[in-house]
Every structure is written in C-alpha cells, then in structure tokens.
C-alpha cells in the first residue's frame, strides 16, 4: 500500500493514463482526418459530376435550339412546296378538254405531265 502512495508511482500511473488518453485521442483524430479527407474528395467528385451534368444539359439545350431552327426552316420549305403543288393541282383541275373526245384530252394531259416531269 505504501508503494501506491509514493509520488513517483502516482506520477507514473498518471503519465501512463495520459499516454493512453493521448493514444485514444490520436486515434480518434486520425479517423476524423481520414473522414474529412474522404468527404472532401467526395465533394470534389460530386462537384465535377454536377459540372459535367450541367455541361451536358447546356449542349442538349443548344442542340435543341439548333434542331428547332432546322425544323422551322424545313417546315417553311415544305409549306411553300405544298402551296405550289396545290396551285398546280388547282390549275390542272380547272383545265378544259382540248376537244370533244375526253379520252384524247386525258391522254394529251397525261403526256404533257410526263414531259414536265421528265424533260
């Protein structure tokens, strides 16, 4: 019992407890630093992924605008062609027979249309 009351023994026990406590704190601190490093890396990767996604959305938006312009131009061209075809059809439907023989008139009309298509 006297050996436990010795100041050197008490100091040794306290130093040992301090050493054990410092070891535990070091281990906790090291684990925290590793988690912080992992979280920083995950944050950096998440930001890179988000930027890649934003860039992809921007490219898709630009492609959509370009496609819309192309489609609008194609519709204008198709509408002009449809009006021209409609006008030609109206002109053909309003033509009168060439003579009294309707078969000869139809034959003449067909031959004229074939010549127009294949000059």
Helices and strands as residue ranges (DSSP letters): H 2-5, H 7-93, H 102-117
